[in-house]
Amino acid sequence: MRCIRFAFTVACTVLVACGTLAPPASAEPELSARLDRAIADKVAAMGVPGAIVAVSVPGVIDYQTAVGVADTATGAPQSVEDHTRIGSVTKTFTGTAVLQLVDQARIRLDDPISQYVDGVPGGDSITLDMLGRMRSGLFDYSEDDAFVGEFFAESPTGPDAFAQSPQHLLDIAFAHPPNFAPGSDYQYSNTNTVLLALVVEKVSGVAFAEYLQQNIFAPVGLFRTSYPATGALPDPHTHGYLQLPDGPVVDATYWNPSWGDAAGRIVSTTADLKTWAKTLGTGALLSPQTQARRLSNPSAAAPGAGYSFAIFDTHGWIGHNGDIPGYTTVLVYLPERDATLAVSVNSDVPKDHAAGQIAKAVTQIVTPEHLYDLANA
């Protein structure tokens, strides 16, 4: 059975040169035309309904576009205003929430998770830092075969179907033995991020959705970003398309994302994601010391890609990507160029991460010296 595609999709970057002079302003129309062609060609080649792209490289280009259709049934076009599901990019928000509490001296990254959540296998030896860095060894609940089967059976029945609580997700994970001793290895697991959100709730005293709204969404100006309770989406929104394990492609737009919890539930727009990319990459919501620790000591997630505290670094590109049924996303920031890139695709059908393929095509044009290169999905 095909598993639920909802994980960190490895991305690699080829670093060719630094300090390339920006082209003159007159080059922007030519670059925009090249981007228009490249994105449209990639959408057609992958056979996906559409894509939304926003990229900014100061002194070079500030560009956004929507290509293709938002709804294959009606033929409604994509819009740069469309809301979309962002999958695992959610983890960057959860990680930031935890680190804000660190800055407030309300928690420490070296605290064991058992100090905040009962019943975690090996919880006395698993620190908050290990959870954020995917080094806890805890089993990923979204890889449980029975859970996956129930997901595909129930999710299509309505936006309130397959509603999941964090505790139920943890119960599934904890029924499996750990993959390795805490801190001894790296393995991506959504279970880690669910636990971190429970820490935020316990320490802050408010629901996780409320914490995000008060401390991240509103302060940053992410007014079209939300942490939904059901599968309903705000208008306007793009429909997302998923290939089922038995073959057919279906509309997964309104499938309840509660199973993703703090690891993948957020809904946003590409414009908001572009804003968040810079906020995340510069550490604007954190102290310099905490941001530095966040980016330190990355684990080797794949050749050329390191994973730190709820964020990856691919030879300079800082951010995350996402893959949730019906949607793929890339969100990255390049400190060397103060560049931001956000890509949303309303399909997760291609084997290779669709948003990542478009991100590569974009960087080949606007930052060829810093190529975002998707390794696999």
C-alpha positions in Angstrom: 0.0 0.0 0.0 1.2 3.5 -0.8 2.0 5.4 2.4 0.7 8.8 3.1 3.1 11.2 1.5 3.8 13.6 4.3 7.5 14.0 5.0 10.6 16.0 4.6 11.4 15.7 0.9 15.2 15.8 0.6 16.5 18.8 -1.4 20.0 19.3 -2.4 21.8 22.5 -3.7 24.8 22.7 -6.0 26.9 25.7 -5.0 28.8 27.0 -8.1 29.9 30.5 -7.2 29.4 33.4 -4.8 29.2 37.1 -5.2 27.8 37.2 -8.8 27.0 40.7 -9.8 23.3 41.4 -10.2 22.1 42.1 -13.7 20.9 45.6 -14.4 17.2 46.5 -13.8 16.5 46.3 -17.5 17.2 42.5 -17.3 14.1 41.9 -15.1 11.5 41.8 -18.0 13.7 39.2 -19.8 14.1 37.2 -16.6 10.3 37.3 -16.0 9.7 36.1 -19.5 12.1 33.2 -19.0 10.4 32.3 -15.7 7.0 32.4 -17.4 8.2 29.9 -20.0 10.1 27.7 -17.6 7.3 27.3 -15.1 4.6 26.8 -17.8 6.8 24.1 -19.4 7.5 22.4 -16.1 3.8 22.3 -15.2 3.0 20.8 -18.6 5.8 18.3 -18.5 4.8 17.0 -15.0 1.1 16.9 -15.9 0.0 18.8 -12.8 -3.0 21.1 -12.8 -1.1 24.2 -11.8 1.4 26.1 -9.7 1.9 29.3 -7.8 5.4 30.8 -7.5 6.8 33.9 -5.7 10.5 34.7 -5.9 12.5 37.7 -4.9 16.2 38.4 -5.4 17.0 42.0 -4.4 18.5 43.9 -7.3 17.6 41.1 -9.7 13.8 40.3 -9.7 10.6 40.4 -7.7 8.2 38.0 -9.4 5.0 36.1 -8.8 2.8 34.1 -11.0 0.0 31.6 -11.1 -0.1 29.0 -13.9 -2.7 26.4 -14.8 -6.0 25.6 -13.2 -7.1 25.6 -9.6 -10.0 23.2 -10.2 -9.9 20.6 -13.0 -13.7 20.2 -12.9 -14.5 23.8 -13.6 -11.3 25.0 -15.3 -11.1 27.9 -12.9 -7.6 29.4 -13.2 -5.0 29.4 -10.5 -4.6 32.8 -8.7 -1.7 34.1 -6.6 -4.4 34.8 -3.9 -5.3 31.1 -3.6 -5.0 29.4 -0.3 -3.2 26.0 -0.3 -2.1 23.4 2.2 1.6 23.5 3.0 2.2 20.1 4.6 5.5 19.8 6.5 6.4 23.5 6.1 4.2 23.6 9.2 7.1 22.2 11.1 9.0 25.5 10.7 6.2 27.3 12.6 6.1 24.7 15.4 9.9 24.8 15.8 9.8 28.6 16.0 7.1 28.5 18.7 9.2 26.2 20.8 12.3 28.4 20.3 10.3 31.5 21.3 9.6 29.8 24.7 13.3 29.1 24.9 14.1 32.8 24.5 11.6 33.6 27.2 13.4 31.1 29.5 10.3 29.1 30.0 11.8 25.9 28.6 15.2 24.7 27.7 16.1 22.6 24.7 18.0 20.2 26.9 14.8 19.5 28.9 13.5 15.9 28.6 10.1 15.5 27.0 9.0 13.5 30.1 9.0 16.9 31.9 6.1 18.0 29.8 4.4 14.9 28.3 3.7 11.6 30.1 4.0 8.2 28.5 6.7 8.8 25.9 8.9 5.7 25.5 12.4 6.7 26.7 11.1 10.1 27.5 13.6 10.7 30.2 16.4 10.5 27.6 14.7 12.4 24.8 15.3 16.1 24.9 13.3 18.8 23.1 16.3 19.5 21.0 16.3 15.9 19.8 12.7 16.1 18.8 13.2 19.3 16.8 16.2 17.7 15.1 14.5 14.4 14.3 16.9 12.5 16.5 14.5 11.0 19.1 14.2 7.6 17.5 10.4 7.6 17.9 8.3 5.8 15.3 6.5 8.0 12.8 2.8 7.3 13.3 2.0 8.2 9.7 4.0 5.1 8.6 1.7 2.7 10.5 -0.1 0.5 8.0 -3.4 0.3 9.7 -3.4 4.1 10.2 -2.7 4.6 6.5 -5.5 2.2 5.5 -8.0 4.0 7.6 -6.8 7.4 6.2 -7.5 6.4 2.6 -10.8 4.7 3.5 -12.3 7.6 5.6 -10.7 10.8 4.4 -12.8 11.1 1.1 -16.1 11.0 3.0 -16.1 14.7 4.1 -14.1 17.5 5.7 -14.8 16.4 9.2 -13.9 12.7 8.5 -10.9 11.0 10.0 -10.5 13.6 12.7 -7.5 12.8 14.8 -6.3 14.0 18.2 -2.7 14.4 19.1 -2.9 11.8 21.8 -4.3 9.2 19.3 -1.5 9.9 16.9 1.0 9.4 19.8 -0.7 6.2 20.9 -0.1 4.8 17.4 3.5 5.8 17.4 4.2 4.5 20.9 2.7 1.1 20.0 5.9 0.6 17.9 9.4 0.2 19.3 11.8 3.1 18.9 13.9 3.0 15.8 17.1 3.8 17.7 18.4 5.1 21.0 17.7 8.8 21.6 20.2 11.1 20.0 22.2 8.3 18.3 20.9 8.8 14.7 18.6 10.9 12.5 15.2 9.8 11.2 12.4 12.1 10.1 9.3 11.5 12.2 6.1 13.5 12.4 5.7 12.2 16.0 8.4 14.5 17.1 6.6 17.6 16.0 3.3 16.6 17.5 5.1 16.3 20.9 6.7 19.7 20.5 3.2 21.3 20.0 2.0 19.7 23.2 5.0 21.3 25.0 4.0 24.7 23.6 0.4 24.2 24.8 1.4 23.1 28.3 3.9 25.9 28.9 1.9 28.7 27.2 -1.4 27.7 28.6 -3.2 28.2 25.3 -4.3 26.0 22.4 -1.6 25.6 19.8 -3.7 27.2 17.1 -4.2 30.2 19.4 -0.5 30.4 20.2 0.4 30.5 16.5 -2.1 33.2 15.8 -1.0 35.4 18.7 2.7 34.9 18.5 3.6 34.2 14.9 0.8 34.8 12.3 -0.4 38.2 13.6 3.1 39.7 14.5 4.5 38.7 11.1 1.4 39.8 9.2 0.5 36.4 7.9 -3.2 37.3 7.7 -4.1 34.5 5.2 -2.4 31.8 7.2 -4.3 29.5 9.6 -4.3 26.3 11.5 -7.6 24.7 10.6 -9.7 22.4 12.7 -11.3 20.6 9.7 -10.8 20.0 6.0 -12.6 23.2 5.1 -10.5 25.8 3.2 -11.0 29.6 3.0 -11.8 31.2 -0.3 -10.2 31.6 -2.7 -8.4 28.2 -2.7 -6.9 25.8 -5.1 -8.0 22.2 -5.3 -5.4 19.5 -4.6 -5.1 16.2 -6.5 -3.9 12.9 -5.1 -3.2 9.6 -6.7 -4.8 6.8 -4.6 -2.9 3.6 -3.8 -5.0 1.7 -6.3 -4.3 4.2 -9.1 -7.0 6.8 -9.8 -6.3 10.5 -9.2 -8.9 12.1 -6.9 -9.7 15.6 -5.5 -8.3 15.6 -2.0 -9.0 19.3 -1.3 -11.2 18.9 1.7 -9.6 16.0 3.4 -9.2 16.6 7.1 -5.6 17.6 7.9 -6.0 17.0 11.6 -3.9 13.8 11.3 -1.0 16.1 10.4 -1.4 18.1 13.5 1.5 20.4 14.2 3.6 18.5 11.7 1.5 19.5 8.7 -1.9 21.1 9.3 -1.3 24.8 8.2 -3.0 26.5 5.3 -1.5 29.6 3.7 -0.9 31.5 0.5 2.3 31.8 -1.5 2.6 35.5 -0.7 2.4 34.7 3.0 4.9 31.9 2.6 7.3 34.3 0.9 7.1 36.6 3.9 7.5 33.7 6.3 10.6 32.4 4.4 12.5 35.6 5.2 11.2 35.8 8.8 12.3 32.2 9.3 15.6 32.5 7.6 16.7 35.6 9.3 15.4 34.5 12.7 13.4 37.7 13.1 11.2 36.2 15.8 14.1 34.8 17.8 17.3 36.1 19.5 20.5 35.8 17.5 21.8 33.2 19.9 18.7 31.0 19.6 18.7 31.3 15.8 22.3 30.4 15.7 21.6 27.3 17.8 18.7 26.4 15.6 20.9 26.3 12.5 23.8 24.6 14.2 24.9 20.9 14.0 22.7 19.7 11.1 22.2 16.0 10.7 23.0 14.5 7.3 19.5 14.0 5.9 20.9 13.2 2.4 24.0 14.1 0.4 24.1 17.9 0.4 21.2 18.4 2.7 21.3 18.9 6.5 18.5 19.0 9.0 18.7 21.2 12.1 15.9 22.3 14.4 12.7 22.1 12.2 14.6 23.5 9.3 16.9 22.3 6.5 20.0 23.8 5.0 20.9 22.9 1.5 24.3 24.6 0.9 22.8 28.0 1.8 19.1 27.6 1.1 17.3 27.6 4.5 13.8 26.4 4.9 11.5 23.4 4.4 9.3 21.7 2.0 6.0 20.0 2.3 4.0 17.1 0.8 0.5 16.5 2.0 -2.2 14.7 0.0 -3.0 16.9 -3.0 -0.3 19.5 -2.5 3.4 20.1 -2.5 5.3 23.1 -1.3 8.8 24.6 -1.2 9.7 27.5 1.1 13.4 28.7 1.3 15.5 31.7 2.0 19.1 32.3 0.8 20.9 34.6 3.2 23.8 35.3 0.9 21.4 37.0 -1.5 18.6 37.9 0.8 16.5 35.9 -1.6 13.1 34.2 -1.0 11.3 31.5 -2.9 7.9 30.0 -2.3 6.3 27.4 -4.7 3.0 25.7 -4.3 1.7 22.9 -6.6 -1.8 21.5 -6.4 -0.8 17.9 -7.0 1.4 15.4 -5.3 1.1 12.9 -8.2 4.6 13.2 -9.7 7.1 10.8 -8.1 9.6 13.6 -7.8 8.3 16.4 -5.6 6.5 18.7 -8.0 7.1 22.0 -6.1 10.8 21.0 -5.9 11.1 20.5 -9.6 9.7 24.0 -10.2 12.0 25.5 -7.5 14.9 24.0 -9.4 13.7 25.5 -12.7 13.3 28.9 -11.1 16.7 28.9 -9.5 18.4 27.8 -12.7 17.3 31.2 -14.0 17.4 33.7 -11.1 20.2 32.2 -8.9 22.2 29.7 -11.1 25.1 30.0 -8.7 22.8 28.6 -6.0 20.8 25.9 -7.5 17.9 24.3 -5.6 18.1 20.7 -6.8 15.5 18.2 -5.7 17.2 14.8 -5.1 14.2 12.6 -4.5 10.7 12.5 -3.0 
